Structure formats: structure tokens, C-alpha cells
Amino acid sequence: MCHMTETQNIEYKSSWHDDYLKWICGFANANGGVLFIGKGDNGKVVGISDAKRLMEEIPNKVRDLLGITVDVNLLHEGGLEYIEIVISSSTVAISLRSRYYFRSGTTNRELTDASLTDFLLRKMGMTWDDVIDPNITIDKINPSAIEYFRKEAVQSQRMTFLEKESDSIHILENLNLLTEKKFKRAAILLFGKEPNRFYPNAYAKIGRFGKSDTELLSQEIIEGNILQMPDQILEVLEKKYFVNQISYEGLHRKETSPYPYEAIREVLINAVVHRDYMDSFVQISIYDDKIMFWNAGLLHPSMSLEALKKNILPGQETLFWQMSSLRPD
């Protein structure tokens, strides 16, 4: 008989322990799932001897400690009994003894600090940058940044309705960065004069290393809003850190950047935009033979590392694991 392995939505336990309420909590906070009691890690039925008692206890404990209901089914295979617990995804945040858990891939992790805040906001249909910050006023917004965005948006044909718009407040309202004349956090991140004064981690750090990670030769801190930062970082990299390769075509000297411009710019934009601004700053580490980018953040709850690997092309596995290993637990 073919046995399934554990996945994002399936977990096997050979016997019941109350600690597994954490797994039920994690499934409920994620996309739901099925917890089998009486199956080994390989999905093979090993059976349980106290099925009748557990069929009564588990639903009651889930209801009393988690505040949700689950389907608990008694199944049979090869003369052995095992239990199937079906957990639906919850539209509200579920806690166990004031702690929150979340199923990610084949692991169940406790949410704390920034990840917990982000999770609770998402359950309320919000994100961290969508929250109103009462400290933000119009004088903290850089009008030149808004004008730069307006011109680029019109030129790209993505927001032609801004072509004749000149009022900064109206533009921010069109971008849904204002609610009842109050600014959202995203407004200062995108167009702020000094975003890091509001959010201390809103900056990037460049480090030039020698033969090891402990040999820091020089470093640079880049501050600014999201619109400015990628170009500022790229300018510093090209002027101070990239060593161009020299070649000649006849009498003409030719300089070639060590990395493709388009690739570096794309990575920079993603590093600055797709990050958790409640967490650490963007880090760029430069070595003799490589450049590494790191930003704080988590995969979208609906995505797992296992799912990402399904779309990896042959030969990219090493690169993927090098990148994923940089992520903090």
C-alpha cells in the first residue's frame, strides 16, 4: 500500500499527546489540514489502543482550549484503529493558552514579535503598512518623491489619470494612503523625507568583506524612502564597490560591470519592497567572488518552501538552498 508523506496540510502522530493541540491550532491559523493519530511518520497505520477515550476527549479539549470545533473520525485499516482530525482554516486568529501557532510547510511554529503582529493584522484584513500612524503629517512627506512617482506612473501608462493631478494629498488619496485625512505607514515608507525616523529599520547596509564573514573591510548605510533607496544603493555599489572588468576593442578601452545591471536592479527593488519593515534592515554583502542580498520577511502564508521547490529548474537546487538558508527561523 502506498503511504503519503507529511505535507503542508497533513501531519502524522503515532499516539495522542495534549501538546498536539498546538498542531491543531497551527492548522486552524493557516490553511486547515488533517492530523492523523495512530500513523507513523511515513503515513503507515500503527494503530492506537485508546481510540474510544480519545474520540470523546479530543473534541472537548479542542473546543475548551481553542474555541473551535473539528471533525474527529475513527478509521480502520488492517485490523488497526486510528483517528482522523479534520481542521478547517479559521477566519479569526486562534490561540492556545495565549500563544499563537502557524503551520508552515511541514513544521508548526509559534508566532512571536513581528511575525505575530503581521499575522494578527492579516487576520483582520490588514497589513502592517496599512495601519494609520498618527505621527505622520504632510510636512513629513517629500513632494519631489510624489512628483517623481506621478511622472513615472503616467509615462508607464499605468496611472494616466494622474497626468493632470498636482495636489499631493489627492495623489495620496488615489493611492489609498490616506484614511479620513490620516496617513498610513506606507505613505512615509514610500514618500517620506526621513522614513527611518519613524521606523528605525527603514534603511540598507552595504558591507565589503575580505576572505571571511568576520573580515569587514568597509561598510555604508543608505537611508531614504522606497522610491529613492534602490537607485541610491545602485549608485553607491557602482561607484564604490563594483570593480569593472577592463578589456579592449582595438584602441578603445571597454569596462564591463561584474554583474548584469538589470539583474542587480531587480534584486534591489525586491529587497527594498518585499520586506518586513518591523524587522531588520536590508543587508548587502560583497565578496571577491559574489554578492549576497538579505532582507527580513516571511513567505506568504499560502506558500511554503516545499511548494517553491516544485518550480525549481534543474541545477538551481544549490542556489535555492543557499538563499533559503539565509532566512532566520
N, C-alpha and C positions, 0 to 999 in steps of 0.2 A: 504494500500500500504506500502511496506517495504522501509524504508529510510536508506541510508548509513550514517555512521558517518564519521567525518573528518579523513583523513589518511595522510601519507607522501605525497601523490600526489593529494589530494582533499581538497579544502577549500570552506566553505560556508560563504557568506555575504548577509545580508538581503537587503542592499542597497549599492550604489556605493559611495565611497569617494576616492579622489585622493591619500590618504595615502595608499590605497591598491595597488598602483604601487610597493610598497615595496614587497608585496607578489608575484607579477609577477616577479620582479627581483630575489627574493629568489628561485622561481621555476626554472627560467632560469639558475641560477647558480648551481642548484642541478640536479635532475633527470627529470625535467619537471613536469607538473601537470595540473590540471584543477581548475579554480576559477569560482565558480557559484555566480552570483549576483541575488538576489531575492529568496534565500533559507535561512532558519533559521539554527541554529547550529545543529539541528537534521536531516538536509537534506530535511525538508519539504518545499515545494514551498509556499512562502508568496507573491510572485509577486512584480513587480515594475511598476510604473506609467509613467516613462520617458524612456522607452526602445528605442524608435526611436532616441532620442538625444544621448543616451549612445552608441548605435551601431555606431554612427559616431565619437563621442568624444574619446572613449577608444582606438581604434586602432591608432588614430592620436597621442594621448598622449604617448602611449607605444613606438611608432616609434620615436617621437621627444625627449623624455626624456630618453629612454632606448636604442634606436638604434636597436631594434629588431621588428619583426612582429609576431603577434599572430592571431590565428583564433578566431573570435568573432561571436557566433551563437545565434540567437533568438529562444528560445524554448517556448512551451506552455504545460500547464498541468492544468486540472480542470478550464479552463477559465482564467487562470492567465499566464502572460508572465514573463519569466526570461531569464537571459543571461548566456551563457557558454563561458568562455575564456580558450582556449587550448594553453598552453605554452610548447614549446619544450625545451629540455635541450640544452644549448649553449656550443659550444666548446671553446669559449673565455669568459673571465670574464666580467660580465655585472654590471654596476654601475648606481645608481640613484643619481644625484646631488653629484657625487664624493664619494658616500657611497655604500658599498657592502653588500648585504643581501644573506642569505642562508637558504633554507628550510631544517629543521632537525626534523624528526618526524612530529608532528602536530604544531610545532612552527616555527616562522620566526625570525631569529636573525641577528643582524648586526655583521659583521666581523670586528674585530679591532686587532691591535697589532700582536701578534704571529699567531693568527688564520687567519688573513688576509694575512700575508706573506706566510703562508703554502698554503692557498687557491690559491693565485696568482701563486705560483711555480707549484702547481699541474696542473693548467690550461695550463701551459707552458710545461707540461710533465716532470716536475722535482719535487724533494722533497728538503727540507732544507739541508739535509745531502749530497745531490748530487751536491751541489754548490761548485765550486773551491774556496779555501781560499789561497790567495797569500802569507799569512804569514807562511804557513806550509812549512818546509824544511825537508829533510831526517834526519837531526840531531835531529829533534823533535820526531822522530819515535823510538819506543823501539824495537830493533832487537830480543830480547828474547821473546817478545809478539808475533812477527811474527813467530818465530820458534816454539813456543808453539802451535799456531794455525795450522801451517803446519803439525806437528806431529799428532795432534788430527784429522785433516781433512783426512789425509792418513789412520790413524788407523780405522776411522769410515767408510772407503771405499767410502766417498762422493767426495773426490778430489784426487784420486790416481795419477793424473798427476803431483802433487806437490812433489811426493816422492823423485825425484832426483833434485828438484829445491832448490837452496841455495841462490840465489840473491833476496834480499828484494824488490828491485824495480820491478823485474819480477813478484814476487808474488803479489804485489800490483796492477800491471797492469792486471794480470789474474783475480783479484777480482774486476776489474773496478773501482779502487780507484784513478786512475791517468788519466788525460786527457792532452795529449801533455806535459808530464813530470811535470804537475802541480797537486798538491794534492787536493782531495776533502775533505770536512769537515768530512766525515765518516772515513777517514784514521786516523785522530787524535783521534776520539772518540773510534775507535776500537783498535788502536795500539800505541797511543800517550804516551809519557813519563809522561806528566802532562796536560791532556786534559782541566782541569778547568782553566788553564792559558789562554787558547783560548776562552773557553766557561764557564763562571763562575758558571753556574748551573749544571755542569757535576760532581755531587757528590751525596752522600746519607747521610742522617742524621738519627741516631737512638736515640730515646728518651724513657726513662723509667719513667712512670707516676705512681702516687700514686692513691688516691681514686677519683681524678677528673682530667680533662684535664689541669687544671691550676696548678696542683701539679707536676712539673717537678723535678724528683729526680736526674737524670743524663742524659747526652747525649754524643754522639760520632759522629764524622764526618769521613766518609770513602771516600777517593779520589782514582782515578785510571781510567784506560780505561775500556771499556765494557767487555773485556775478563777477566780482573782481579777482577773487583768490586764484582760480585756475590759471588765468593769464599771468598773474604776478608770480606764481610758483614757476611756471614755464620760463618766464623771463630770467629768474634767478638761476634756474637749472642750466639754461643755455649760456649765460654769461659767466657763471662761477664754477659750475660743477661738471658740465659735459666737456669732454676732450674730443674735439673733432679729429677725424682721420684725414690725413693730408695725402693727396695724390695729384698727379699732373697729367694734363692732356696737352701734349706738345709743350709750349711755353707757358701755358696757363695753369695756375695753381687752383686746385679744387679741394674744398673742405666738405666732409660728409659727417653729419651727426651720428653718434654711436647708436642712436635709437630712432626709429621712424617717428617723425613729428606727429602724424595723425594718431598713432598708437598711444604715445605719451599723453597727448591732449585728451584723448578719450578716457584713459585711465584716471587722469587728474580730475576731470569733470565728475566721473563716477565716484571717486574717492571723497570729493567735497560734498556732492549732492546726496549720495546714498550712504548716509552715515547717521549714527546716533549722537546728537549734539548734547545729550545728557552725560555721555561717556567721554573717553579720552580724545585728544586731538588727532588729526591726521599725521601719520609718520611716513617719511620718505627716507629710505636708507640706501646710500650709494656706495658701491664697492668697485674694485677694479674691473670685475667681470660681470656685474649685474646691478640692477636697480630694483628695489622692493618697495611696494606701496602697502600701507596698512591703514584701515580705518575701523572704528568701533561700530558694531551693529550686529543684528541677527537676521537670519533668513526669514522671509515671510512665513507666518505660521502654517500656511498650506504647503510649504516647500520643505524638503529635507535633503541632507547631504546624499542619501541613497538615491533620491529622485534625480538629483543633479547628475549623478554619475551615469545615469542611463543615457544621457545625451553627449557623453564624452567621446571624442573621436579616438581611434587607436593611436597610441603614442603620447596622448595628453594626460594619462593617468598620473604620472610623476609630477607634472606641473600642478594638477589639481590638488594632489595631497600636500604639496609644498605650500600652496595657497591656503588650504583649509587648516593646516597645522598651525598657521599663524593666528587663528581665531582663538580668543580667550574662552575658557569654559564658562 
